[in-house]
Amino acid sequence: MDENKIRELIEKGRASLRVGYREDPYPDYQTDQELKKPQPPLVKEPMREEAISLPMDFEGIEIEKDFLTIVNRRSSHRVYTQEVVSLKQLSYLLWCMQGVKEIRGKSYATLRTVPCGGARHPFEVYMAIRNVEGLQDGLYHYLPMGHKIEFLGSVEDLQGFIGVSLMEQIWAAKANIVFYFSIVFYRAEWRYGIYAHRGIMTDAGHITENLYLACTALGLGGCAIGAVDGKYCDEVFGLDGENESIVYSMPVGTVSDNDKDKEQDFYAFVKEQGL
């Protein structure tokens, strides 16, 4: 690719992220909300007839409650000990990053444990789960309105799927839970229209930061990943890839302080290249 084309693509990417306009370049544009079109559902309908209720009583699990300690300990982890994660721990993680605290109006918006532009919350959470107490290994979908999960099915080679879905980052296959975040685009587009997409990506960071902090509070570890094979994930989880598509992921698992040297191995190139 020649240098001019590279600069053109970089400028296109920058333009999509620039904040605000002194003069609206599209003064006649109206969003679907402004046009009084019906708003989309707040959440996706269940994909299966049965669902598993998650515990909301977090007594009995060790949770660090000092916020500064949690912030200082927060780190990305790519080495997992593969011990069992409890169902309460999984419930805690899901609640902290997408739990619905209340409904605004009759059904205008969900107020959740994370912020989101216009309280649109255009994300759905899917999971590849292995070695979680009381759950069959396989694929799951989170139902935030009832704080439940539904089992979507098993995968013959779950670890193989995880590796391929994350662009051959095979270390992630040892995680207990790999969270996959999809975007239901029109949930945000209904309110923000052609300006929706920059805000969507900002809000994705809110989710994973809450997940990082929740993991740290439980003594677990994870690492957010942008290198996701969205098309492959959409096919496996049964998404259409057009109105809803997986764009982001975060493996989470049990970790040990004894593995700090192994974590540093991921940055061996820094020393090798003298960076």
C-alpha positions in Angstrom: 0.0 0.0 0.0 1.5 3.4 -1.0 2.0 6.2 1.5 -0.8 8.4 0.2 -3.3 5.6 0.6 -2.1 5.0 4.2 -2.5 8.7 5.1 -5.9 8.8 3.5 -7.1 5.8 5.6 -5.6 7.3 8.8 -7.3 10.6 8.2 -10.6 8.8 7.6 -10.2 7.0 11.0 -9.3 10.2 12.8 -12.2 12.1 11.3 -14.7 9.5 12.6 -13.4 10.1 16.2 -13.1 13.9 16.3 -15.3 15.4 19.0 -17.9 18.1 18.2 -18.5 20.6 15.5 -18.6 24.4 15.7 -21.1 24.2 12.8 -23.2 21.2 12.2 -22.2 19.8 8.8 -25.6 18.2 8.3 -28.1 20.8 9.7 -31.1 19.2 8.1 -30.4 15.8 9.5 -32.7 14.3 12.1 -32.3 11.1 14.1 -35.0 8.5 14.2 -35.8 9.5 17.8 -36.3 13.1 16.6 -38.5 11.8 13.8 -40.6 10.0 16.5 -39.9 6.6 15.0 -40.5 3.6 17.5 -37.5 2.9 19.6 -35.8 -0.5 19.5 -36.1 -3.0 22.3 -33.9 -2.3 25.3 -32.4 -5.8 25.3 -32.3 -8.7 23.0 -35.0 -11.3 23.3 -33.9 -14.7 24.8 -32.4 -17.0 22.3 -33.6 -20.2 24.1 -36.7 -21.2 26.1 -34.8 -21.9 29.3 -32.4 -19.8 31.3 -30.3 -20.2 34.5 -30.9 -17.7 37.3 -27.7 -16.2 38.7 -27.3 -15.6 42.5 -27.4 -12.0 43.7 -26.3 -12.9 47.2 -22.5 -12.3 47.0 -21.9 -13.3 50.6 -19.4 -16.1 50.9 -17.1 -14.9 48.1 -14.0 -12.8 48.9 -14.3 -9.3 47.6 -11.7 -6.6 48.1 -13.6 -3.5 49.2 -10.9 -0.9 49.3 -11.2 1.0 46.0 -7.6 2.4 45.9 -6.3 -1.1 46.5 -8.4 -2.4 43.6 -7.2 0.4 41.3 -3.6 -0.1 42.1 -3.8 -3.8 41.7 -5.6 -3.7 38.4 -3.6 -5.2 35.6 -3.9 -7.2 32.4 -3.4 -11.0 32.9 -2.7 -13.5 30.2 -1.6 -16.4 32.4 -4.4 -18.5 34.1 -4.1 -21.2 36.7 -7.3 -23.0 35.5 -8.8 -23.4 38.9 -12.6 -23.4 39.2 -14.5 -20.1 39.1 -17.7 -20.1 41.2 -21.2 -19.3 39.9 -21.3 -16.4 42.3 -18.1 -15.0 40.9 -19.5 -15.2 37.4 -22.7 -13.5 38.6 -20.7 -10.7 40.2 -18.7 -10.0 37.1 -21.8 -9.9 34.9 -23.6 -7.6 37.4 -20.7 -5.2 37.7 -20.4 -4.7 34.0 -24.0 -4.9 32.6 -26.4 -5.2 35.5 -29.7 -3.4 35.2 -30.4 -1.3 38.3 -33.7 0.2 37.1 -35.8 1.2 34.1 -36.2 4.9 33.2 -39.8 5.7 32.3 -42.0 2.9 31.2 -39.5 1.4 28.9 -37.3 4.3 27.7 -33.9 3.2 29.0 -32.1 0.9 31.3 -29.9 2.4 34.0 -27.0 0.0 34.6 -23.8 -0.4 36.6 -21.9 1.2 33.8 -22.4 4.6 32.1 -23.5 4.8 28.4 -24.3 7.6 26.1 -28.1 8.3 26.3 -28.4 5.2 28.4 -28.8 3.3 25.1 -26.6 0.3 26.2 -26.3 -1.2 22.7 -24.2 -4.2 23.9 -25.0 -7.9 24.3 -22.7 -10.2 26.3 -21.9 -13.7 25.1 -19.5 -16.1 26.8 -17.4 -19.2 26.1 -17.3 -20.9 29.5 -15.1 -23.7 30.8 -14.5 -24.8 34.3 -17.2 -22.7 36.0 -18.9 -24.3 39.0 -22.2 -25.9 38.2 -22.2 -25.0 34.5 -21.7 -27.1 31.4 -18.8 -26.0 29.3 -20.0 -24.2 26.2 -21.5 -21.0 24.8 -23.8 -18.7 26.8 -25.7 -15.4 26.5 -26.4 -13.0 29.3 -30.0 -11.8 29.9 -29.6 -8.6 31.9 -33.2 -7.9 32.7 -33.6 -11.0 34.8 -29.9 -11.4 35.6 -29.8 -14.8 34.0 -27.8 -16.7 31.4 -28.9 -19.1 28.7 -27.0 -22.0 27.4 -26.6 -21.7 23.6 -24.9 -25.1 23.1 -21.6 -26.9 23.4 -18.6 -26.7 21.0 -16.7 -29.8 20.1 -13.3 -28.0 20.6 -14.1 -25.1 22.8 -10.4 -24.1 23.4 -9.8 -24.3 19.6 -12.8 -22.0 19.0 -11.4 -19.5 21.5 -8.0 -19.5 19.8 -9.4 -19.0 16.4 -12.0 -16.4 17.5 -9.2 -14.3 19.0 -6.9 -14.4 16.0 -4.8 -17.3 17.4 -4.1 -15.7 20.8 -4.1 -19.2 22.2 -3.2 -18.1 25.7 -6.8 -17.0 26.1 -8.0 -20.7 25.7 -6.9 -21.3 29.3 -9.3 -18.7 30.7 -12.4 -19.8 32.6 -14.7 -17.3 30.8 -14.2 -15.5 27.5 -16.6 -12.6 27.3 -17.6 -11.5 23.8 -19.3 -8.2 23.4 -21.6 -7.6 20.4 -23.2 -4.3 19.3 -26.9 -4.1 18.4 -26.2 -1.0 16.3 -29.7 0.5 16.0 -30.1 0.8 19.8 -27.6 3.6 19.6 -28.4 4.8 16.0 -32.1 5.4 16.9 -31.0 8.2 19.2 -27.7 9.4 17.7 -28.0 8.3 14.1 -25.0 9.0 11.9 -23.1 10.2 15.1 -23.7 7.0 17.1 -20.6 5.0 16.3 -17.9 7.0 18.0 -19.9 6.9 21.3 -20.4 3.2 21.0 -16.7 2.5 21.0 -16.2 4.8 24.0 -18.9 2.9 25.9 -17.3 -0.4 25.1 -14.4 0.8 27.3 -16.7 1.5 30.2 -17.8 -2.1 30.2 -14.4 -3.6 30.1 -13.0 -1.3 32.8 -15.7 -2.3 35.1 -14.9 -5.9 34.3 -11.2 -5.3 35.0 -12.1 -3.8 38.4 -14.5 -6.5 39.3 -12.0 -9.1 38.4 -9.4 -7.5 40.6 -11.8 -7.3 43.5 -12.3 -11.0 43.3 -8.7 -11.9 42.8 -9.2 -12.9 39.2 -7.5 -11.6 36.1 -8.3 -10.8 32.5 -7.1 -9.0 29.4 -9.3 -7.0 27.0 -8.8 -7.9 23.3 -9.6 -5.9 20.2 -8.2 -8.6 17.8 -11.5 -10.5 17.4 -12.6 -12.4 14.3 -16.1 -10.9 14.3 -17.4 -12.7 11.3 -16.4 -16.1 12.7 -17.8 -15.2 16.2 -21.1 -14.0 14.7 -21.5 -17.4 12.8 -20.8 -19.5 15.9 -23.1 -17.4 18.2 -25.8 -17.2 15.6 -25.8 -13.4 15.0 -26.6 -11.9 11.6 -23.4 -9.9 11.4 -25.2 -6.8 10.0 -27.6 -5.6 12.7 -25.6 -7.2 15.5 -21.9 -8.1 15.4 -19.2 -9.1 18.0 -16.5 -6.5 18.1 -14.6 -6.9 21.4 -13.6 -9.6 23.9 -12.1 -10.2 27.3 -10.8 -13.5 28.7 -11.0 -13.9 32.5 -9.6 -16.6 34.7 -8.0 -17.5 38.0 -4.5 -16.1 38.5 -1.5 -16.4 40.8 1.1 -13.9 41.9 3.6 -16.7 41.3 3.1 -16.3 37.6 4.5 -12.8 37.3 7.6 -14.0 35.4 5.4 -15.8 32.9 3.4 -12.6 32.4 6.6 -10.7 31.7 7.4 -13.2 28.9 4.7 -11.6 26.8 6.9 -8.5 26.8 10.2 -10.2 26.0 10.3 -8.3 22.7 10.9 -5.1 24.6 14.2 -6.3 26.0 15.2 -8.1 22.8 14.6 -5.0 20.6 16.0 -2.6 23.2 12.9 -0.6 23.4 
